[in-house]
Amino acid sequence: MDAKFVAKEERDWRPAPAPETSSLATLKNAAKTCTACHLFRHATQTVFGEGAKGAKLMLLGEQPGDQEDLAGKPFVGPAGKILDRALEEAGIDRGEVYVTNTVKHFKWEPRGKRRIHKKPNSREIAACRPWLEAELRVVRPGLLVCLGATAAQAVFGPTFRVTRERGKVLKSEIAPKIVATVHPSSLLRQPDEESREREYKLFVADLRVAVKAL
Ligand code: SF4
């Protein structure tokens, strides 16, 4: 692809046109046709949040991955499976949680035949923010769990460090209580079984802090 074209395409964004509504279905439907940033061009579909209006707990990830992009559902890939296991261990029923992402389209780059995850940048996060704000307005969770740096920095700003602040009950204007922790995909990237297990336990401990704070 032409580098200049990509740069222009990426520079061209506006805030997503989230409608004023109290209906999650209306929001989800409107997001299907969102073209506020260039990410819709190379993804299969918008992956909107899932869960009940009025869920007490909202989980916020970074963006859909390869499998989520194909399925149109958040956290159904390998990271989602770890999340499901950890939620269960922390005593959280995924069916009662609202799960979403900071950015609703899969950003990727080709590597051979594979689509490799690419971190969304500040323009893409800003473009997508109205969808997240609308979800928060409608769901009104008592507690938001930020999964990973992209989600946490979208809430607290770019200087926020998950490694320093994880597992604490924090406050922000966008939700009464917030707990930041790692993204479950980081557990998949651990170099060996021992560190994977250690990080998994820390992840579950952070989720338990969220349950306790609810
Ligand atoms: S990533 Fe968000 S803002 Fe960009 S096109 Fe998709 S839904 Fe719209």
Residues whose N, C-alpha, C, O or C-beta is under 5 A from the ligand:
A	BS01	SF4	A16 A31 C34 T35 A36 C37 L39 F40 V103 K104 H105 E124 A127 C128
